[in-house]
Amino acid sequence: MSQALNEYYEALHRLIKNKPLIVKKGSKINNDTVALEAGRGRGSIKANREEHQELIFKIEQASKKSATTNKKIHLKFEKLKEEKESYRKKYEDSLGRELMLIDELSYKQKEIEALKVKLKMLPNKL
């Protein structure tokens, strides 16, 4: 195996692990990103080269697996986002109830004070 081919496989391995040295983390896995990660130019991995056939096949497999994984991560993220919104709504609803209860308690305390004043005004016939 040639040195360049070894570098392509190492680059593919780093991209699969999402630990690239050259391209951005989370980059899609394709021929160009593998080539760039290997320190080569875009388009340097050619389908018409016999030595690149197996590499291209492995890149396609990794790309499909990565896309599936990314979709699962995206779905999990959306689920967590919905859950967060659900908890936010529950929190806001509970704050509303608390404020209503505080208001009602304040009103009842004023009623009690008013009744105490009235009670003091009544003649004591006992």
Sequence and secondary structure as in RCSB ss.txt:
>XXXX:A:sequence
MSQALNEYYEALHRLIKNKPLIVKKGSKINNDTVALEAGRGRGSIKANREEHQELIFKIEQASKKSATTNKKIHL
KFEKLKEEKESYRKKYEDSLGRELMLIDELSYKQKEIEALKVKLKMLPNKL
>XXXX:A:secstr
  HHHHHHHHHHHHHHTT  SSS TT   SHHHHHHHTT  TT S TT GGGHHHHHHHHHHHHHHHHHHHHHHH
HHHHHHHHHHHHHHHHHHHHHHHHHHHHHHHHHHHHHHHHHHHHHHS    
